[in-house]
Amino acid sequence: MTSKMEEKKKRGFATSSIHSKYQGKYEGAMVCPIFQSATYVQESFTDYASIKYLRLCNSPNHEILKEKLMSLEGAGEDGDAIVTASGMAAISSVMLGLLSAGDELLIQGQLYGATYAFVRDHLPRFGIRVSWFNPQELKSPEDLLALITPHTKMVYVEGSSNPLMRLTDLKLILDALACLPGGGEGKEEANGVNGTNGVGAHDGTAGLKRPLLVVDNTFLTPFCVRPLELGVDIVCHSATKYLGGHGDLCAGSTTFRSASVAKPVRNYILHVGCCLDPHSAFLLDRGLKTLSLRMERHVQNAGRVADALASHPAVARVHYAGLKSHRDFELSKRLLSGPADGKARPGAMVSFELNREVFSKGKGFEREEGEDSLDDDILAAMAFSKRLRVASFAPSLGGPDTLVTVAALSTHAGLSKEEREAVGIPNGLIRIAVGLEDADDLVADFLQALDRE
């Protein structure tokens, strides 16, 4: 007879996102109520673990999310999941909960602006070393091993980078980490002599230990790829985005392959108090129930929008891994085989650069008050955005509405122009979070904005 645990493992992605062991538990309610309580009656006088308290992230609303996130991310029975008050709370808690003075963080340079600024401005204050790298430049596991030092305790990447949508070859990184002690599926194998996946020992690995691999998978979600199943240690999300899915909450999530790795992060969250409130937890659970349905539509719409942009003369370049012209198209087919049916889905975020000469049609761009310092590329991007009628000019992503923003004015405004150029972000880059509207309406909106008639 199949056990309940084995049965749950066989369930599909959509089923796992809808059902939980808490259904019907509270007065028969199919939808778990909002437990708007800071504290709960203690079940034991002596067992501290029995205490339920909002700051401990263990209310019924939190426990439902833990169960669902572990299942959707493929964490396994030994894993853990925590929800926080924002995506940045999740990311910063992982870094500050697991890194100490003298440790080194090896982190992708081209990534979300707030993450970049947090690492740049705050980690050095705690004595944490920071080294930046470009995962897209890695050609072999040896290239990554050459960057790891005895102080490297964590490698941090984005599954799909913000805002250029470059995919990270997680399998290549994991092949490299498998060469280090602790890299062979958790076994201590001295100097990686018994490395897996066909990667042998590396002459430069003496004295090194396998660092934790952390992936921000916000842009892709577990519907497109499940990094934990590949061997990644920790996955973070801004759950404000696709996981919540309706643009009406602010939340973060962190899922771990190992509960022992999660323990210091839970401890950090307990002390700084960045837990998720019950109402937002309730909304996040509601959002997860339609994640697969929404993501399917998001991805379909993004493909239509990317194709339309790529064929327009006023567009110089489109960044979307679903296009055959994209540098990561082949990688997307290998990496992004989601749990639904194995079909590659490259997410729903698209960015592009204008061909300014074609777009301007020989006309200049008007400067309004306060825009004197903006260059022509940013002004062109603004002119395009002002013409939109269906899409809205706003930050964020993952909700039903299509949102457009200019990276230099929003998500990466905290970086100087020189910092943006150093990581390859063009000044006039336009980012589109493709929503759930009718694809024909979205395509028509973007084309009329490009035509400037």
C-alpha positions as CSV (number, residue, x, y, z in Angstrom):
1,M,0.0,0.0,0.0
2,T,1.3,3.5,-0.9
3,S,2.0,5.7,2.1
4,K,0.6,9.2,2.2
5,M,4.1,10.7,1.9
6,E,4.8,8.6,-1.2
7,E,1.4,9.5,-2.7
8,K,2.2,13.2,-2.2
9,K,5.5,12.9,-4.0
10,K,3.7,11.5,-7.0
11,R,1.3,14.4,-7.2
12,G,1.6,16.9,-10.0
13,F,2.7,20.5,-9.7
14,A,-0.8,22.0,-9.8
15,T,-2.2,19.5,-7.3
16,S,0.6,20.2,-4.9
17,S,0.1,24.0,-5.1
18,I,-3.6,23.6,-4.2
19,H,-3.8,20.9,-1.5
20,S,-2.3,20.8,2.0
21,K,-2.8,18.7,5.1
22,Y,-4.5,21.7,6.7
23,Q,-7.5,21.6,4.4
24,G,-10.6,20.9,6.5
25,K,-8.6,21.0,9.8
26,Y,-10.1,24.1,11.2
27,E,-13.9,23.8,11.6
28,G,-14.0,22.0,8.2
29,A,-12.8,25.1,6.3
30,M,-11.4,24.2,2.9
31,V,-9.6,27.6,2.9
32,C,-7.3,28.0,5.9
33,P,-8.5,31.0,7.9
34,I,-6.3,34.0,8.7
35,F,-4.8,33.4,12.1
36,Q,-4.6,37.0,13.2
37,S,-2.9,36.1,16.5
38,A,0.6,37.0,17.8
39,T,0.7,34.2,20.3
40,Y,-0.9,30.8,21.0
41,V,-1.6,28.7,24.1
42,Q,1.6,26.7,24.9
43,E,1.1,22.9,24.7
44,S,3.9,22.1,27.1
45,F,5.4,23.7,30.1
46,T,8.9,22.5,29.3
47,D,9.1,22.0,25.5
48,Y,10.2,25.3,23.9
49,A,9.7,23.8,20.5
50,S,6.0,23.7,21.2
51,I,5.7,27.5,21.4
52,K,3.8,29.1,18.6
53,Y,4.5,32.8,18.2
54,L,4.2,35.1,15.1
55,R,7.8,36.2,15.1
56,L,8.9,32.5,15.0
57,C,7.2,32.1,11.6
58,N,5.3,29.0,12.8
59,S,1.6,30.0,12.9
60,P,-0.8,27.8,10.9
61,N,-0.7,30.2,8.0
62,H,3.1,29.9,7.9
63,E,3.1,26.1,8.3
64,I,0.8,25.8,5.2
65,L,3.3,27.8,3.2
66,K,6.2,25.7,4.5
67,E,4.5,22.5,3.4
68,K,3.6,23.8,-0.1
69,L,6.9,25.5,-0.8
70,M,8.9,22.4,0.1
71,S,6.7,20.4,-2.2
72,L,6.7,22.8,-5.1
73,E,10.5,23.4,-4.9
74,G,11.3,19.7,-4.6
75,A,13.0,20.2,-1.2
76,G,12.5,16.6,0.1
77,E,11.7,15.5,3.6
78,D,15.0,16.8,5.1
79,G,14.4,20.3,3.8
80,D,12.8,23.4,5.2
81,A,11.1,26.6,4.0
82,I,10.6,30.0,5.6
83,V,8.5,33.0,4.5
84,T,9.6,36.6,5.3
85,A,8.2,40.1,5.0
86,S,9.8,40.7,1.6
87,G,12.1,39.2,-1.0
88,M,15.0,41.4,0.3
89,A,14.3,40.1,3.8
90,A,14.7,36.5,2.5
91,I,18.0,37.3,0.6
92,S,19.6,39.4,3.4
93,S,18.6,36.8,6.0
94,V,20.3,34.0,4.0
95,M,23.5,36.1,3.7
96,L,23.7,37.4,7.2
97,G,22.4,34.2,8.8
98,L,25.1,32.1,7.2
99,L,28.1,34.3,6.6
100,S,30.4,35.7,9.3
101,A,33.3,38.1,9.4
102,G,36.2,36.8,7.2
103,D,33.9,34.7,5.0
104,E,33.7,35.4,1.3
105,L,30.6,35.7,-0.9
106,L,31.2,34.9,-4.6
107,I,28.2,36.7,-6.3
108,Q,27.0,37.4,-9.8
109,G,27.6,41.0,-10.8
110,Q,24.6,41.5,-13.1
111,L,21.6,41.0,-10.9
112,Y,18.7,42.8,-9.2
113,G,19.7,46.3,-8.2
114,A,18.6,46.1,-4.5
115,T,20.6,42.9,-4.1
116,Y,23.6,44.5,-5.6
117,A,23.3,47.6,-3.4
118,F,22.8,45.5,-0.2
119,V,25.9,43.4,-0.9
120,R,28.0,46.4,-1.9
121,D,26.9,48.7,1.0
122,H,26.3,46.4,3.9
123,L,28.2,43.1,3.8
124,P,31.6,44.8,4.1
125,R,30.4,46.5,7.3
126,F,30.1,43.1,8.8
127,G,33.6,42.0,7.7
128,I,32.2,39.8,4.9
129,R,34.4,39.7,1.8
130,V,32.6,40.1,-1.6
131,S,33.9,38.9,-4.9
132,W,31.9,39.5,-8.1
133,F,31.9,37.3,-11.1
134,N,30.0,36.7,-14.4
135,P,28.5,33.2,-14.5
136,Q,27.9,33.5,-18.2
137,E,31.6,33.7,-18.8
138,L,32.1,30.2,-17.2
139,K,33.1,27.7,-19.9
140,S,34.0,24.8,-17.7
141,P,33.9,23.8,-14.0
142,E,37.5,24.7,-13.7
143,D,36.7,28.3,-14.5
144,L,34.6,28.5,-11.3
145,L,37.0,26.6,-9.2
146,A,39.7,29.2,-10.1
147,L,37.5,31.8,-8.4
148,I,36.9,29.9,-5.2
149,T,39.2,30.6,-2.2
150,P,39.5,29.0,1.2
151,H,37.3,31.8,2.5
152,T,34.4,31.3,0.0
153,K,31.4,30.1,2.0
154,M,28.6,31.0,-0.5
155,V,28.1,31.3,-4.2
156,Y,25.1,33.4,-5.2
157,V,23.4,33.6,-8.6
158,E,20.1,34.4,-10.2
159,G,18.4,31.7,-12.3
160,S,17.5,34.3,-14.9
161,S,19.3,37.6,-14.4
162,N,17.6,40.9,-13.7
163,P,17.3,42.8,-16.1
164,L,19.1,41.1,-19.0
165,M,17.4,37.6,-18.6
166,R,20.8,35.8,-18.9
167,L,20.4,32.2,-17.7
168,T,22.9,30.7,-15.3
169,D,24.2,27.2,-16.1
170,L,23.4,25.7,-12.7
171,K,24.6,22.3,-13.8
172,L,28.0,23.6,-14.7
173,I,28.3,25.3,-11.3
174,L,27.2,22.2,-9.5
175,D,29.7,20.1,-11.5
176,A,32.4,22.5,-10.2
177,L,31.2,22.3,-6.6
178,A,31.1,18.5,-6.8
179,C,34.9,18.6,-7.1
180,L,35.3,20.0,-3.6
181,P,35.1,18.3,-0.2
182,G,31.4,18.0,0.7
183,G,30.4,18.3,-3.0
184,G,29.6,14.6,-3.7
185,E,26.0,14.6,-2.6
186,G,27.0,15.7,0.9
187,K,29.9,13.3,1.3
188,E,33.2,14.5,2.4
189,E,35.5,13.5,-0.5
190,A,39.0,14.9,0.0
191,N,40.0,17.4,-2.7
192,G,37.2,16.2,-4.9
193,V,39.1,13.1,-6.1
194,N,35.8,11.3,-6.5
195,G,33.9,14.3,-8.1
196,T,30.7,13.4,-9.9
197,N,29.3,14.2,-13.3
198,G,32.5,13.3,-15.1
199,V,34.5,16.1,-13.4
200,G,37.7,14.9,-11.9
201,A,40.0,16.3,-9.3
202,H,41.3,19.8,-9.8
203,D,44.9,20.7,-9.0
204,G,43.8,23.9,-7.3
205,T,41.2,22.5,-4.9
206,A,43.6,21.7,-2.0
207,G,42.4,23.5,1.1
208,L,39.0,24.3,-0.4
209,K,35.6,23.3,0.9
210,R,32.3,23.3,-1.0
211,P,30.5,26.6,-0.5
212,L,26.7,26.8,-0.3
213,L,25.0,27.5,-3.7
214,V,22.1,30.0,-3.4
215,V,19.8,30.8,-6.4
216,D,17.4,33.7,-6.6
217,N,14.7,32.0,-8.8
218,T,12.2,34.8,-8.7
219,F,12.0,35.3,-12.5
220,L,11.6,31.6,-13.3
221,T,9.7,30.1,-10.4
222,P,9.7,26.4,-9.7
223,F,7.2,26.0,-12.6
224,C,10.1,26.6,-15.0
225,V,13.0,25.1,-13.1
226,R,13.5,23.5,-9.6
227,P,17.1,24.2,-8.6
228,L,16.9,22.2,-5.4
229,E,16.3,19.0,-7.4
230,L,19.5,19.8,-9.4
231,G,21.5,20.0,-6.2
232,V,21.3,23.7,-5.3
233,D,21.3,24.3,-1.5
234,I,19.0,27.3,-1.1
235,V,16.4,28.9,-3.4
236,C,15.1,32.5,-2.7
237,H,12.1,34.3,-4.1
238,S,10.6,37.6,-3.9
239,A,7.2,36.0,-3.3
240,T,5.7,39.4,-4.0
241,K,6.0,38.5,-7.6
242,Y,4.9,35.3,-9.3
243,L,4.3,33.2,-6.2
244,G,1.8,35.7,-4.9
245,G,0.8,36.6,-8.4
246,H,-1.7,39.4,-7.8
247,G,0.4,42.4,-6.9
248,D,-1.3,42.8,-3.5
249,L,1.2,41.5,-1.0
250,C,4.9,41.9,-0.1
251,A,6.6,38.7,0.9
252,G,9.8,36.6,0.4
253,S,10.5,32.9,0.6
254,T,13.5,30.7,1.2
255,T,13.6,27.0,0.7
256,F,16.4,24.7,1.8
257,R,17.5,21.2,0.8
258,S,18.7,20.7,4.4
259,A,16.9,21.8,7.6
260,S,20.3,22.1,9.3
261,V,21.4,24.8,6.8
262,A,18.1,26.6,7.5
263,K,18.5,26.6,11.2
264,P,20.9,29.6,11.5
265,V,18.7,31.5,9.0
266,R,15.6,30.8,11.1
267,N,17.5,32.0,14.1
268,Y,18.5,35.2,12.4
269,I,14.9,35.9,11.3
270,L,13.7,35.3,14.8
271,H,16.1,37.9,16.2
272,V,15.5,40.6,13.5
273,G,11.8,40.0,13.3
274,C,11.3,40.0,9.5
275,C,8.5,37.4,9.6
276,L,5.5,37.5,7.2
277,D,2.2,38.7,8.7
278,P,-0.7,36.3,8.7
279,H,-2.8,38.2,6.2
280,S,0.0,38.3,3.6
281,A,0.6,34.6,4.3
282,F,-3.0,33.9,3.6
283,L,-2.8,35.9,0.3
284,L,0.4,34.1,-0.7
285,D,-1.3,30.7,-0.1
286,R,-4.1,31.8,-2.3
287,G,-1.7,32.9,-5.0
288,L,0.2,29.6,-5.0
289,K,-3.0,27.7,-5.9
290,T,-3.0,29.2,-9.4
291,L,0.7,29.4,-10.0
292,S,0.9,26.8,-12.8
293,L,-2.1,28.2,-14.5
294,R,-0.8,31.8,-14.4
295,M,2.8,30.9,-15.4
296,E,1.6,29.0,-18.5
297,R,-0.2,32.1,-19.7
298,H,2.6,34.5,-18.6
299,V,5.1,32.4,-20.7
300,Q,2.9,32.2,-23.7
301,N,2.3,35.9,-23.7
302,A,6.0,36.7,-23.3
303,G,6.8,34.6,-26.3
304,R,4.4,36.5,-28.4
305,V,5.7,39.9,-27.2
306,A,9.3,38.9,-27.7
307,D,8.7,37.8,-31.2
308,A,6.9,41.0,-32.1
309,L,9.6,43.2,-30.6
310,A,12.4,41.2,-32.4
311,S,10.8,41.8,-35.8
312,H,10.3,45.6,-35.4
313,P,12.9,47.9,-37.0
314,A,12.8,50.3,-34.0
315,V,14.1,47.6,-31.7
316,A,17.9,46.9,-31.7
317,R,18.0,43.9,-29.4
318,V,15.6,41.7,-27.4
319,H,16.6,39.8,-24.3
320,Y,14.5,36.7,-23.9
321,A,15.9,33.2,-23.7
322,G,12.9,31.8,-25.7
323,L,14.2,33.5,-28.9
324,K,16.4,31.4,-31.1
325,S,18.6,34.5,-31.5
326,H,19.2,34.7,-27.7
327,R,22.6,33.6,-26.4
328,D,21.0,31.3,-23.9
329,F,18.4,29.6,-26.1
330,E,20.2,26.2,-26.1
331,L,20.8,26.4,-22.4
332,S,17.1,27.2,-21.9
333,K,16.2,23.9,-23.6
334,R,18.6,22.0,-21.4
335,L,17.9,23.7,-18.1
336,L,14.3,24.9,-18.0
337,S,12.4,21.6,-18.2
338,G,9.8,22.4,-15.6
339,P,8.0,19.8,-13.4
340,A,4.7,20.1,-15.3
341,D,5.6,18.2,-18.5
342,G,9.4,18.6,-19.1
343,K,8.7,21.4,-21.7
344,A,11.2,24.3,-21.6
345,R,9.6,27.5,-20.4
346,P,12.0,30.5,-20.4
347,G,9.9,32.7,-18.0
348,A,7.9,35.8,-18.7
349,M,10.4,38.6,-18.3
350,V,11.5,40.4,-21.5
351,S,13.9,43.3,-21.9
352,F,14.9,45.2,-25.0
353,E,16.9,48.1,-26.4
354,L,15.6,50.6,-28.9
355,N,17.2,51.4,-32.2
356,R,17.2,55.1,-31.3
357,E,17.7,56.4,-34.8
358,V,14.8,54.5,-36.2
359,F,12.6,55.1,-33.2
360,S,13.2,58.9,-33.1
361,K,12.3,59.3,-36.8
362,G,14.7,62.2,-37.0
363,K,13.0,64.0,-34.2
364,G,14.4,64.9,-30.8
365,F,12.9,63.9,-27.4
366,E,11.4,66.6,-25.3
367,R,12.9,67.2,-21.9
368,E,10.6,68.0,-19.1
369,E,11.6,69.7,-15.8
370,G,14.1,67.7,-13.9
371,E,15.2,65.7,-17.0
372,D,18.2,67.8,-18.0
373,S,20.7,65.2,-16.9
374,L,19.1,62.3,-18.7
375,D,20.8,61.1,-21.9
376,D,19.1,60.4,-25.2
377,D,18.8,56.6,-24.6
378,I,16.9,57.1,-21.4
379,L,14.7,59.8,-23.0
380,A,13.9,57.5,-25.8
381,A,12.9,54.7,-23.4
382,M,10.7,57.2,-21.5
383,A,9.1,58.4,-24.8
384,F,8.2,54.7,-25.6
385,S,6.8,54.1,-22.1
386,K,4.7,57.3,-22.2
387,R,2.9,56.0,-25.3
388,L,1.7,52.7,-23.7
389,R,-2.1,52.3,-23.3
390,V,-2.4,48.8,-22.0
391,A,0.9,48.2,-20.2
392,S,1.7,50.5,-17.2
393,F,4.9,52.2,-16.3
394,A,5.6,50.7,-12.9
395,P,8.2,48.5,-11.2
396,S,7.6,45.0,-10.0
397,L,6.4,41.9,-11.9
398,G,4.5,38.7,-11.6
399,G,1.0,40.1,-11.3
400,P,-1.9,40.0,-13.9
401,D,-0.9,43.5,-15.3
402,T,1.9,44.0,-17.8
403,L,4.4,46.4,-16.3
404,V,7.2,48.3,-18.0
405,T,10.1,50.1,-16.5
406,V,13.5,51.6,-17.5
407,A,16.2,49.8,-15.5
408,A,18.3,52.9,-15.0
409,L,15.4,54.8,-13.5
410,S,14.0,52.0,-11.3
411,T,15.3,48.6,-10.5
412,H,19.0,49.6,-11.0
413,A,18.8,53.3,-10.1
414,G,20.9,52.6,-7.1
415,L,23.8,51.8,-9.3
416,S,25.9,54.5,-10.9
417,K,26.0,54.6,-14.7
418,E,29.6,53.2,-14.5
419,E,28.4,50.3,-12.4
420,R,25.6,49.5,-14.8
421,E,28.0,49.7,-17.7
422,A,30.5,47.4,-15.9
423,V,27.8,44.6,-15.7
424,G,26.5,45.2,-19.2
425,I,23.2,47.0,-18.5
426,P,22.5,49.5,-21.3
427,N,21.4,53.0,-20.1
428,G,18.1,52.9,-22.1
429,L,17.2,49.2,-21.4
430,I,13.4,48.7,-21.1
431,R,12.2,45.8,-19.0
432,I,8.8,44.2,-19.5
433,A,7.0,42.1,-17.0
434,V,4.5,40.4,-19.3
435,G,1.1,40.0,-17.7
436,L,-2.0,38.0,-18.3
437,E,-3.9,40.2,-20.8
438,D,-4.8,39.0,-24.2
439,A,-1.6,38.6,-26.2
440,D,-3.0,40.4,-29.2
441,D,-3.8,43.5,-27.1
442,L,-0.3,43.5,-25.7
443,V,1.4,43.2,-29.1
444,A,-0.7,45.9,-30.5
445,D,0.1,48.2,-27.6
446,F,3.9,47.7,-27.9
447,L,3.8,48.1,-31.7
448,Q,1.9,51.4,-31.6
449,A,4.3,52.7,-29.0
450,L,7.2,51.8,-31.2
451,D,5.7,53.4,-34.3
452,R,5.3,56.9,-32.6
453,E,2.6,58.0,-35.1
